[in-house]
Amino acid sequence: MYAVMMRVRVDDLQKAVEQLERELIPVIKSAPGFRTGIWLSPDMATGEGLSFVVFDDESQAQQAADMARSSNRPGETPLDVQTVEVIAIA
């Protein structure tokens, strides 16, 4: 399994959450190889948030990472997107 790890600066939490729930999560859940996704609340001091979306294989995760890098979602700015191997999920 592989995960897309994304760090973002959240500029408008309400807009970011609305976009996430209304548009992003349904698209990601229908992506080939999707396993699970976790979106963390941003740090109040820095405004930075993290998300992890897990896929069956590296190519599926890489495709999702490429989409994330080119995204333009209201309320947030992508800072870093990486594809990493998942060692374990409990």
Secondary structure, DSSP 8 states (H G I E B T S, - for coil): -EEEEEEEEES-HHHHHHHIIIIIHHHHHTSTTEEEEEE----TTT-EEEEEEEESSHHHHHHHHHHHHT---TTEEEEEEEEEE-----
